[in-house]
Amino acid sequence: AKFTYDWTTTNGNIVGSKNTISTKVDKAGDYNLLVTDQVNGCQTNTNITVKQDTIQPIVTIPTPAEITCIKTNIQLIANSNTN
């Protein structure tokens, strides 16, 4: 069977192809995929809600060593959560 695909949204933003089985979006919102069988005309659709990740990462820098006349530079190492 040959299928056609049609992605739509009323409040999101589709940046990929609207006529493939998968697409790319760059905004939270509600998205709908309509699939049509070109042989018999049957259609089905599905909806998905994409939510925006609003949790800010946590970044920390451990207390560095002191700069002295002998030790004239230090390395700072930042750590972050990977949620």
JOJOKA-V592043 format. One record per residue. RES is the residue in one small letter. D_CENTER is the distance of its C-alpha to the mean C-alpha in Angstrom with 1 decimal. Layout:
BEGIN
RES_D_CENTER ; RES_D_CENTER
END
This chain:
BEGIN
a_31.3 ; k_29.3 ; f_26.3 ; t_24.6 ; y_21.1 ; d_20.2 ; w_16.8 ; t_17.4 ; t_16.1 ; t_18.3 ; n_16.0 ; g_12.6 ; n_12.0 ; i_11.9 ; v_11.8 ; g_12.6 ; s_15.9 ; k_17.0 ; n_19.5 ; t_18.0 ; i_17.2 ; s_13.5 ; t_11.5 ; k_8.4 ; v_7.5 ; d_6.8 ; k_8.4 ; a_9.1 ; g_12.0 ; d_14.1 ; y_13.9 ; n_16.9 ; l_17.8 ; l_21.6 ; v_23.2 ; t_26.8 ; d_29.3 ; q_31.3 ; v_34.3 ; n_35.1 ; g_32.9 ; c_31.3 ; q_28.0 ; t_25.4 ; n_22.1 ; t_19.3 ; n_17.1 ; i_13.8 ; t_12.4 ; v_8.8 ; k_9.2 ; q_8.1 ; d_8.5 ; t_11.8 ; i_13.5 ; q_14.8 ; p_15.5 ; i_19.2 ; v_20.9 ; t_24.6 ; i_27.2 ; p_30.3 ; t_33.6 ; p_34.8 ; a_38.3 ; e_40.8 ; i_41.6 ; t_45.4 ; c_47.9 ; i_47.5 ; k_43.7 ; t_42.5 ; n_38.8 ; i_36.2 ; q_32.7 ; l_30.0 ; i_27.2 ; a_24.2 ; n_22.4 ; s_19.1 ; n_17.7 ; t_14.9 ; n_13.6
END
